[in-house]
Amino acid sequence: MKKANKTKVTCRPCKEENNWEIEAPNGKVLSKHYNTKSECVKAGRQYAAECGATLYIEDYDKK
């Protein structure tokens, strides 16, 4: 199990739903999910700025 980076906010596709989610620096996924990647990245960018964290975008839609 990898250790969560305390200065990282991650936008990624949700594993259970066909939408996007944001993982907070503490490793927990925020309850709000987003319909599109662009909506998620916009919210993630703002959240990362508020936390003083770096934004990472995981995109694994190529299976």
Rosetta constraint file for C-alpha pairs under 8 A:
AtomPair CA 4 CA 25 HARMONIC 7.01 0.50
AtomPair CA 4 CA 26 HARMONIC 6.62 0.50
AtomPair CA 4 CA 27 HARMONIC 5.58 0.50
AtomPair CA 5 CA 25 HARMONIC 6.36 0.50
AtomPair CA 5 CA 26 HARMONIC 7.65 0.50
AtomPair CA 5 CA 27 HARMONIC 7.88 0.50
AtomPair CA 6 CA 25 HARMONIC 4.70 0.50
AtomPair CA 6 CA 26 HARMONIC 5.97 0.50
AtomPair CA 6 CA 53 HARMONIC 7.93 0.50
AtomPair CA 7 CA 25 HARMONIC 5.63 0.50
AtomPair CA 7 CA 52 HARMONIC 7.19 0.50
AtomPair CA 7 CA 53 HARMONIC 4.48 0.50
AtomPair CA 7 CA 54 HARMONIC 6.07 0.50
AtomPair CA 8 CA 24 HARMONIC 7.16 0.50
AtomPair CA 8 CA 25 HARMONIC 5.03 0.50
AtomPair CA 8 CA 48 HARMONIC 7.52 0.50
AtomPair CA 8 CA 53 HARMONIC 5.19 0.50
AtomPair CA 8 CA 54 HARMONIC 4.92 0.50
AtomPair CA 8 CA 55 HARMONIC 6.02 0.50
AtomPair CA 8 CA 56 HARMONIC 6.88 0.50
AtomPair CA 9 CA 22 HARMONIC 6.98 0.50
AtomPair CA 9 CA 23 HARMONIC 5.75 0.50
AtomPair CA 9 CA 24 HARMONIC 5.10 0.50
AtomPair CA 9 CA 25 HARMONIC 5.36 0.50
AtomPair CA 9 CA 44 HARMONIC 6.90 0.50
AtomPair CA 9 CA 47 HARMONIC 7.72 0.50
AtomPair CA 9 CA 48 HARMONIC 5.76 0.50
AtomPair CA 9 CA 53 HARMONIC 6.30 0.50
AtomPair CA 9 CA 54 HARMONIC 6.06 0.50
AtomPair CA 9 CA 55 HARMONIC 4.94 0.50
AtomPair CA 9 CA 56 HARMONIC 6.11 0.50
AtomPair CA 10 CA 22 HARMONIC 5.59 0.50
AtomPair CA 10 CA 23 HARMONIC 5.01 0.50
AtomPair CA 10 CA 24 HARMONIC 6.86 0.50
AtomPair CA 10 CA 44 HARMONIC 7.29 0.50
AtomPair CA 10 CA 55 HARMONIC 5.89 0.50
AtomPair CA 10 CA 56 HARMONIC 4.72 0.50
AtomPair CA 10 CA 57 HARMONIC 5.66 0.50
AtomPair CA 10 CA 58 HARMONIC 7.01 0.50
AtomPair CA 11 CA 20 HARMONIC 6.99 0.50
AtomPair CA 11 CA 21 HARMONIC 5.86 0.50
AtomPair CA 11 CA 22 HARMONIC 4.65 0.50
AtomPair CA 11 CA 23 HARMONIC 6.49 0.50
AtomPair CA 11 CA 40 HARMONIC 6.41 0.50
AtomPair CA 11 CA 41 HARMONIC 6.26 0.50
AtomPair CA 11 CA 44 HARMONIC 6.36 0.50
AtomPair CA 11 CA 55 HARMONIC 7.60 0.50
AtomPair CA 11 CA 56 HARMONIC 6.32 0.50
AtomPair CA 11 CA 57 HARMONIC 4.83 0.50
AtomPair CA 11 CA 58 HARMONIC 6.11 0.50
AtomPair CA 12 CA 20 HARMONIC 5.64 0.50
AtomPair CA 12 CA 21 HARMONIC 5.63 0.50
AtomPair CA 12 CA 22 HARMONIC 6.51 0.50
AtomPair CA 12 CA 23 HARMONIC 7.90 0.50
AtomPair CA 12 CA 37 HARMONIC 7.99 0.50
AtomPair CA 12 CA 57 HARMONIC 6.06 0.50
AtomPair CA 12 CA 58 HARMONIC 4.80 0.50
AtomPair CA 12 CA 59 HARMONIC 6.11 0.50
AtomPair CA 13 CA 18 HARMONIC 7.43 0.50
AtomPair CA 13 CA 19 HARMONIC 5.95 0.50
AtomPair CA 13 CA 20 HARMONIC 4.35 0.50
AtomPair CA 13 CA 21 HARMONIC 6.13 0.50
AtomPair CA 13 CA 37 HARMONIC 7.89 0.50
AtomPair CA 13 CA 58 HARMONIC 7.36 0.50
AtomPair CA 13 CA 59 HARMONIC 6.75 0.50
AtomPair CA 13 CA 60 HARMONIC 7.36 0.50
AtomPair CA 13 CA 61 HARMONIC 7.82 0.50
AtomPair CA 14 CA 18 HARMONIC 6.52 0.50
AtomPair CA 14 CA 19 HARMONIC 5.63 0.50
AtomPair CA 14 CA 20 HARMONIC 5.09 0.50
AtomPair CA 14 CA 21 HARMONIC 5.64 0.50
AtomPair CA 18 CA 35 HARMONIC 7.74 0.50
AtomPair CA 19 CA 33 HARMONIC 6.57 0.50
AtomPair CA 19 CA 34 HARMONIC 5.71 0.50
AtomPair CA 19 CA 35 HARMONIC 4.93 0.50
AtomPair CA 19 CA 36 HARMONIC 6.47 0.50
AtomPair CA 19 CA 37 HARMONIC 7.92 0.50
AtomPair CA 20 CA 33 HARMONIC 5.56 0.50
AtomPair CA 20 CA 34 HARMONIC 4.93 0.50
AtomPair CA 20 CA 35 HARMONIC 6.26 0.50
AtomPair CA 20 CA 36 HARMONIC 6.47 0.50
AtomPair CA 20 CA 37 HARMONIC 6.24 0.50
AtomPair CA 20 CA 40 HARMONIC 6.21 0.50
AtomPair CA 21 CA 29 HARMONIC 6.88 0.50
AtomPair CA 21 CA 30 HARMONIC 6.95 0.50
AtomPair CA 21 CA 32 HARMONIC 7.07 0.50
AtomPair CA 21 CA 33 HARMONIC 4.83 0.50
AtomPair CA 21 CA 34 HARMONIC 6.30 0.50
AtomPair CA 21 CA 40 HARMONIC 6.74 0.50
AtomPair CA 22 CA 29 HARMONIC 5.72 0.50
AtomPair CA 22 CA 30 HARMONIC 5.72 0.50
AtomPair CA 22 CA 32 HARMONIC 7.99 0.50
AtomPair CA 22 CA 33 HARMONIC 7.37 0.50
AtomPair CA 22 CA 40 HARMONIC 7.11 0.50
AtomPair CA 22 CA 44 HARMONIC 6.45 0.50
AtomPair CA 23 CA 27 HARMONIC 5.92 0.50
AtomPair CA 23 CA 28 HARMONIC 5.59 0.50
AtomPair CA 23 CA 29 HARMONIC 4.27 0.50
AtomPair CA 23 CA 30 HARMONIC 6.16 0.50
AtomPair CA 24 CA 28 HARMONIC 5.49 0.50
AtomPair CA 24 CA 29 HARMONIC 6.04 0.50
AtomPair CA 24 CA 30 HARMONIC 6.78 0.50
AtomPair CA 25 CA 53 HARMONIC 7.46 0.50
AtomPair CA 33 CA 40 HARMONIC 7.61 0.50
AtomPair CA 34 CA 39 HARMONIC 6.13 0.50
AtomPair CA 34 CA 40 HARMONIC 5.48 0.50
AtomPair CA 35 CA 39 HARMONIC 7.10 0.50
AtomPair CA 35 CA 40 HARMONIC 7.78 0.50
AtomPair CA 36 CA 40 HARMONIC 6.41 0.50
AtomPair CA 37 CA 41 HARMONIC 6.08 0.50
AtomPair CA 38 CA 42 HARMONIC 6.10 0.50
AtomPair CA 39 CA 43 HARMONIC 6.32 0.50
AtomPair CA 40 CA 44 HARMONIC 5.83 0.50
AtomPair CA 41 CA 45 HARMONIC 5.86 0.50
AtomPair CA 41 CA 57 HARMONIC 7.50 0.50
AtomPair CA 42 CA 46 HARMONIC 6.51 0.50
AtomPair CA 43 CA 47 HARMONIC 6.12 0.50
AtomPair CA 44 CA 48 HARMONIC 5.93 0.50
AtomPair CA 44 CA 55 HARMONIC 6.87 0.50
AtomPair CA 45 CA 49 HARMONIC 6.23 0.50
AtomPair CA 45 CA 55 HARMONIC 6.19 0.50
AtomPair CA 46 CA 50 HARMONIC 6.33 0.50
AtomPair CA 47 CA 51 HARMONIC 6.25 0.50
AtomPair CA 48 CA 52 HARMONIC 5.86 0.50
AtomPair CA 48 CA 53 HARMONIC 4.77 0.50
AtomPair CA 48 CA 54 HARMONIC 6.02 0.50
AtomPair CA 48 CA 55 HARMONIC 5.91 0.50
AtomPair CA 49 CA 53 HARMONIC 6.25 0.50
AtomPair CA 49 CA 54 HARMONIC 7.77 0.50
